[in-house]
């Protein structure tokens, strides 16, 4: 039987990791929507970048920001019923 390593983590650490992951997924979906619908010409500008560094940077920074905000909101709502 394979032991799942995340089950051995403390409850609050799992709580924070889940909310960070949710926020990062929402951030990636947000960036994909920006590119797909070409909001403010972001998709066209990123299409001109041959290296892909701009796209990678946009995805990383946006997902980290959304993950941190999601975790912060979740932690602030811990005491509410």
Buried (B, 14 or more C-beta within 10 A) or exposed (E): EEEEEEEEEEEEEEBBBBBBBBBBBBBBEBBEEBBEEEEEEBBEBBEEEEEEEEBEEBBBEBBBBBBBBBBBEBEEEEEEE
